Amino acid sequence: MAEFYIETNAQPNGDHIVHNANCSLLPAKDAIRYLGSIASCASAVKKAAESFKQVNGCPQCATTCHSA
């Protein structure tokens, strides 16, 4: 299990990025929302998609869930 967060501000392409708590690219606390303690980035992306239309995994900490 890992702690996951979603960026509340979209990237220029519309993506909201999912990060784990240890990611060096994790934005400041006022720009993220806690998703919870989740087993995988795929599950974290699925949970984030309940709140945001366009979601992607971080290319650094959630590479298996990142689509270019």
C-alpha positions, -999 to +999 in steps of 0.1 A: +000+000+000+011+035-008-002+070-001-015+086-033-024+122-043-040+139-073-030+173-086-061+196-084-048+218-112-048+203-146-017+203-169-019+223-201-032+191-219-060+187-193-044+159-173-047+157-135-016+138-124-015+111-097+016+109-075+027+088-046+036+105-014+074+101-019+075+117-054+099+145-059+074+161-084+046+162-059+032+198-058+026+218-027-002+207-003-026+234-016-024+220-051-031+183-043-059+162-029-053+130-009-066+099-026-058+074+002-036+045+010-040+024-022-025-009-034-014+003-069-011+033-091-038+018-114-062+017-085-052+053-076-058+065-111-092+048-111-102+065-078-090+098-091-111+094-122-142+095-100-134+132-093-115+143-124-124+137-161-088+134-174-063+116-152-028+103-158+000+087-137+031+107-129+059+099-154+084+097-125+066+079-096+037+061-114+054+051-146+032+020-151+001+042-151+015+070-172+004+074-208+022+098-231 
